[in-house]
Amino acid sequence: MRPHGTASTAAAGDITPAVLAIGRSDFPKVLIDTLRRQADVGHCMVFALSRAGAATCLLDAGNIPIGGDLGAAYAGQFHESDPNRDALFEGEGTAPIMLPSFAPRMYGARYRKIFFHDSGIVDKCATAIWTGDTCFYVNFYRITSQGRFSAAQRQRLQAIAPAIGASIARHFQEKLAPDLSTLFATRAPLSNLTPREQEVCRRILLGFSSEAISQGLGISLHSTLTYRKRAYQRLGISSQNELFSIVLRLLAGPHGLN
């Protein structure tokens, strides 16, 4: 007969519910429930950062009442003064990034007041993963009533962070696909592109190479590059990074998609 503690340990190590919820509307709730079982995480926030300098809050779930306000403030300006920013961008690649342990002294006085003192946050762990030109920055918090993460909880978060980060990235990539169709159809300047230019740009945003775009649309590589050049000219940009920046800005704006 299996020892009493074995089943409990197996259950504690199971993040399958979050993986199975990828692409579903209840993903945020399933994710925070999973994180609570794993390490008694109080709140989770996910930000998308682009190399062009744009930021948006993708997920805000848990026990911080002003979480939405904090997400908007971070995406609006405070991401530029995040002491983890250098580590995020220096770590660009396919491997998950585990950020340094939290210490209040890492942050400036104003940042500390808004994001920790006013919100009641007393501890955090963070991980990140790059997908193309987008960094999915995942933060796990605990508030005053919970106290700081124990060594065991922190170790557990470090163990599951790669799978959790990959699941979050996959969820928002899948969510982005239908959102892009609506965005290109309804929001300027993307809606000002011709249908073929929109098709090429959507595939660029979803990570397709020029060769794959050509094959998928049944056109020559030369035509794909021409449509891309024309689209960039219409948008007043010159790179894929700037295209990502436009999309993130529109998603984060007052009429962004939820």
Secondary structure, DSSP 8 states (H G I E B T S, - for coil): ---HHHHHHHHHT--HHHHHTTTSTTHHHHHHHHHHHHH---EEEEEEEETTS-EEEEEEEES-TTHHHHHHHHHHTGGGG-TTHHHHHHT-SSS-EE-----GGGS-HHHHIIIIITTTEEEEEEEEEEETTEEEEEEEEEETTT-S--HHHHHHHHHHHHHHHHHHHHHHHHHHHHHHHHHHHHSTTGGGS-HHHHHHHHHHHTT--HHHHHHHHT--HHHHHHHHHHHHHHHT--SHHHHHHHHHHHHHSTT---
